[in-house]
Amino acid sequence: MYPIGQSLQEIETPALLLDLDKFEWNIELMFSFARKAGVNVRPHAKTFKAAAICSKLLDVGAIGLMTQKLSEAETLLHAGVLHGEKNILVSQEFADPVKIEKLVGMNVAMGEGKVLTAIENAEEAELLSKAALKWGIKQHVIIEMTQGRCGVPPGKPAVDLAKKVTSLKGLTFRGIYGYEGPVDREIAMQRNKLTVDTANMIRKAGIEVEIVSAGSTGTYHVTGTYPGITEIEPGSFVFGVGPEGTGYGFKTVNDVSFKSSLSVLTQIIGDNFSDRVVTDAGLKAMSSGFDAPRVRVDGELVDCEAVQLSEEHGTVRFAEGSEVRKRLKWGQKIEFIPSHCCTCVNQHDNIFVVKDGKLAAVWPVTTRGKYT
Ligand SMILES: Cc1ncc(COP(=O)(O)O)c(C=O)c1O
């Protein structure tokens, strides 16, 4: 039992905190944009991992969810987050026949088309089709168009794979995705062009392309307004991205302005030296992230020389005579803002939701540790 209503300062540390007002502000920004732009949103649940957040996003209009891993999809299905026509798209490919059987099994249990998957080659398509035929259903697939990781090259290779998919009796071809990453506007436009041109080439070959997906938190407005993109797949936006952190480091990509809603509450347990304080949040509570965390004291970002994380300690270093250091005392609770929200969330069992300085809810991190 958690004491709902207790003050922020009473929460046992280290604790992953979510500022409810900022979180809701971020969601409203993304979904009001999407309504205006006429683009669907399929949030990437690899970021936030909590069934409570999935449900909230589906309730406000997400058409479905993306997960990176099959086990994430499986766990969210068990949590019962999907309703109506909503579905889950697994964005990472499989090379393991056992996983393929599991994926098809989820569709047998939940209904055809409930869990889609991305593919990148003909062998995978054949294995999926065989497994689906065995169970008398069709597995729905999309093709990943590579932007430097998995996937097929844009153009002819993608068209050839789409033809292969449509030739297989156990598969239904739904579309393509070409996640462009947290890149600047120009690169996003170039990558979106490749994705949309490829979708049109597939259509020219006589194959219907329903889903054309791309887009990250940093590019949502560029990609979400790019003609021919039907859905965007951002994840980190719920926790913010920008100079305060929590997305991919501290860059504000394309001037996006989501509010930093995620932090780790940590207590000062070492206060004997004027050049540092030591807190109880180390790598286990923060993950290694992209950079060291930023530090917030009494709701304000503060300057320090460095934050060094070891397994269970966070050492915050200050210049000699620092005014901030003078304000910090043994037992005080401060916040670390992670530079990479997705890996930080994975370190915690629960998200402590805070409103007006008080604990408002505790949301389990439902897909914590789901790597398979
Ligand atoms: C395939 C894919 N789509 C979408 C996202 C979401 O990106 P962001 O968290 O920047 O919104 C990611 C994140 O890594 C991803 O790998």
The ligand as an SDF file (V2000), in Angstrom:
LIG
                    3D

 16 16  0  0  0  0  0  0  0  0999 V2000
   10.9730    2.2790  -34.2980 C   0  0  0  0  0  0  0  0  0  0  0  0
   10.7940    3.4220  -33.3460 C   0  0  0  0  0  0  0  0  0  0  0  0
    9.7170    4.2220  -33.4740 N   0  0  0  0  0  0  0  0  0  0  0  0
    9.4860    5.2380  -32.6310 C   0  0  0  0  0  0  0  0  0  0  0  0
   10.3620    5.5410  -31.5950 C   0  0  0  0  0  0  0  0  0  0  0  0
   10.0200    6.6810  -30.6700 C   0  0  0  0  0  0  0  0  0  0  0  0
   10.9390    7.7240  -30.6930 O   0  0  0  0  0  0  0  0  0  0  0  0
   10.8170    8.9190  -29.6440 P   0  0  0  0  0  0  0  0  0  0  0  0
   10.9450    8.3320  -28.3020 O   0  0  0  0  0  0  0  0  0  0  0  0
   11.9070    9.8520  -29.9840 O   0  0  0  0  0  0  0  0  0  0  0  0
    9.4970    9.5450  -29.8310 O   0  0  0  0  0  0  0  0  0  0  0  0
   11.5150    4.7600  -31.4430 C   0  0  0  0  0  0  0  0  0  0  0  0
   12.4920    5.0800  -30.3950 C   0  0  0  0  0  0  0  0  0  0  0  0
   13.6090    4.6360  -30.3480 O   0  0  0  0  0  0  0  0  0  0  0  0
   11.7340    3.6580  -32.3350 C   0  0  0  0  0  0  0  0  0  0  0  0
   12.8040    2.8590  -32.2110 O   0  0  0  0  0  0  0  0  0  0  0  0
  1  2  1  0
  2  3  1  0
  2 15  2  0
  3  4  2  0
  4  5  1  0
  5  6  1  0
  5 12  2  0
  6  7  1  0
  7  8  1  0
  8  9  2  0
  8 10  1  0
  8 11  1  0
 12 13  1  0
 12 15  1  0
 13 14  2  0
 15 16  1  0
M  END
$$$$
